[in-house]
Amino acid sequence: MAHTRRDQKYLAIDSNVLIAYLDLEHPQHSKVASLAARKVALNPTVIHETYHTLVFKLKWRPEETAGTLSELLDDPTILFLNQTKETTRAGVQLAKQYSLGGRDALILASFLNPSVPEIITFDRMLIQLRRVEHGTRSLRIRPA
């Protein structure tokens, strides 16, 4: 899932985008198939939301889903951003400031990283925000 250019910034992807990318039968797969050529960033909440949707809504087998997500986690070209106490605090502030749900706020907070200038999503509410800011960091939000 990575482009070879070293100076390229990472693109954060929301769980709805990752789901469409992984599920070849998904109606929005063609919109995100080009992610294979991008350097992407993921976080624990995106991985777990993806698992939940693939297994419980799209009826993927749990073994297949876990294997697919494990491959992503093992890919050294993917930037994986862990969630810390500071990330959690930033998420609570983003939730309050932008009237976000807890998981969306936590996803955005973890991507407030100098290597991640933007996130792509299919979530209309997030797209309407266009940008979130916390302290000196900001994250652009755009449609996938």
Summary of the structure (lengths in Angstrom):
residues: 144
radius of gyration: 14.5
end to end distance: 15.8
largest distance: 42.2
contacts: 432
relative contact order: 0.19
helix: 51%
strand: 17%
